[in-house]
Amino acid sequence: MPSECFENIIKYPRAILRVLFVIVNNIYCIPTYLIWMFLLLPLKKLHPDTFYWIEGKFFHWLLANVTMWSYTAGYDIVELGDDITPTLDQRTLVLVNHQSTADVPMLMSTFNTKQEVLPNIMWIMDKIFMYTNFGIVSLIHQDFFIGSGPKQRDLALVQLREHIEKSYIPRRREWMVLFPEGGFLRKRREASQRYAQKNNLPLLHNVTLPRIGAMKTIIDQLGSSDEDRPSQQTTTPPHSIKNINKVINGDGDEFYIDNEYTNQTSTPPDTPLRNAYNVSNNRNNENNNRQTQRIIDDDENLKEKIGEAEVSSRKTLKYIVDITVAYANGKPLDLADIVTGIRKACQTHMLYRVYRCSEVPRDEESLTKWLYDRFVEKEELLENFYNTGSFAYPSEVQPTVVSQDLLRFFLIHLFFITSSYLHFQMLSMLYTAIFPFDT
């Protein structure tokens, strides 16, 4: 066929051009990011929240460049499964099966279209990625590099706990991406199967048995408190509502302003904020807010308690999103494919399953079983997909091809190229000022 013949002729010259472009792309993007972060260091001291917001935007733009590599090679992504919209602006742990070096770039492509995900994301990745061209960017963004091997495992979990407290929470990150298998499928499959046979566990072929350590650490640090977990006897309000209303009513009772959540029959104790609500309930919404806010403003102790409740709520993990990545014909792409575009255009499917963190067990044995069950389900889902082309999963969201914005790609590249030129001129002037006799 003429078209196929022509494709074979241009395939390798096109691959060479793509490699050159990716190299140049890295040259004018990564140094520019680093210089901007250096120039903005005073802002980090004066107003850290603003600095982190700007850094998050720059980080998103950098990952948009990586997205463009796979998108222009014709490697599309199809999303389906549960609706993840409620999780986009919430603290969320993302669990993904790990098959190849293409997993992270393909996830970047998926997340790129969701505006508030990539600026506020934290990746947990193997320490070896620290030494790649993107490692310095991830260090500044405060992603976490986890050491592999049994000797480093315990230390890595202690470091992860510290990283969550010192980086993830203060920077108000939301999504955290974890590959529980701890390595690529092709590298871990044999060891996983040996472990499964030895311990009478399911024998998996399309995924491997996950490791529990990192997830247990994350759940311990960020998981919902016992009071927010489902109860068969009572109906519990959302976490943030419950925390604040506990401040209103005092720590010992279970009364809530909204009658829907009342689960005791005696008269609730009088507190300043409850009285404010009772008064304002008879007025319109504007007066309600004004009256309540006035009483809060007049009571510094109450303001402090409510602030603590809101901070506690923000620190809590709300959702777990389980992503099952399925490559065409069960043959994973890799980073070389994405850079060169050698492999034919194809679609990678990503199936979303959403769980509330409050539904996930906390003790190690039950959590291990819960995580193993998810990966046994992944095995079945992938087996169905590879055999029939369908996950056989009742999907809320119909299969949708992720569409990227080419104009946005152009504007991002224009920004980085322009910034690179300005930085070069700035450094040239600085060099001339320091070494005037060399010119």
C-alpha positions, 0 to 999 in steps of 0.5 A: 500500500502506497500510504504504508510505504510512505509511512515506513520511509518517513518514520526514521527521519521523523523520529530523528527530528522528534528527538532533536525537538525534545532535546531543544525543548528541554534546553529552553524549558527546564533552565528557564523554570529554574531561573524563574524559581531563583528570581522568585526566592524573595517571594518565597520568604515574603509570601510562601503561598503565592510562591507555591501557587506560581511554582505550581503553574510553572510545573503544570506548563512544564508537564504540558510540554511532556503531554505534547510529545505523546499527543503529537505522536498519536498516542491518545488516551481514553478515559472511562469509569467513575466520575472523578470530578468531585475529587479534582479539588480534594486531597486524593490518593491516586493508585496506579498499576505500573507497566513501563516508563510511559506510565508517568507521561501518559498520566501527565497527559490525562491530568493536563486537561484538569486545570487544578490537578498538576499544579497541586500534585505530588508524585511518589517515584523511584529514587533513580528518577532524581538523576534524570533531566527532570529530577531537579524540577521534581525536587523543587516541586517537592515530589517524593523519591522513594528508595527501593530495596529492603534495606532502604524500605523502612527509612523511606517510609519514615522519610515519606511521613516527614515529607507529608508533614513538611511539604505536602501539607504546608504546600496545600497539595491535593493529588498524590500519585502512588504506584503500589507495585513498587516497580514495572510489571516486567521486572516484578512479575516473577518475584510477585508470582513466587511470593503468591505461590509461597503465601497462597495468594492469587497468581497475577499476570497483568499486575503484581501484588502491591506493597502496603508500606507507602499506602499505610504511611499515607493513610496513617498521616492523612486518613479520615479520623474515626469520627468521620468513618461510616456508622450504621447507627448514625448519619454523619455530616461531611468532615468539615461540617462535623469538625466546625459544629463540634466547635459550636456545640462543645467537644462532648455532644453530637448536636448539629445546626442542621436537624438532618444531623441531630442524633440526640433528643436532649436540649443542646448546650448554649454556646455563642455560635449556636445562639448566633445561628438560632437568631439568624435562622429567622432572617434572610441569608445575608443577615445570617452570614453577617450575624454569625460572622460578627459573633465569630469575630468578637470571640478570638478563642472561637475563631482559633478553634474554627481555624483549627477545625478547618486546618484539620479538615484540609489535612484529611484525605478525602478520596482514593482514585484507583486508575487501571492503565491498559495499553493497546494489545497489552503491549505498553508504550515506553518513553522511547516510543513517546520521544521518537514516535516510532510506534504506530498511533494507538489508544491507552485506556484509563479506567477510574474507580473512586472510593471515599477514604473513610470507607478504607480500613486503617489497620494493616491487615484489613488495609492489605486485604483491601489493596490486594482485592483492588489489584485482583480486580485489576487483573480481571479487568485487564484480562477482560480488556485484552481479550474483548476490548472492554473492561466489563465495568459499569461505567458512569462516564462513557469512554472519552478520548482526551482532547488537548488544546494546541493553542495552549501548547503554542502559548506555553512554548512561546512563553518559555522561548521568550523567557529563555531569550530574556534570561540569556540577555540578563545573564549576558549583561550580568557577565559584562558587568562583572568581567568588563575586560573580557568583552 
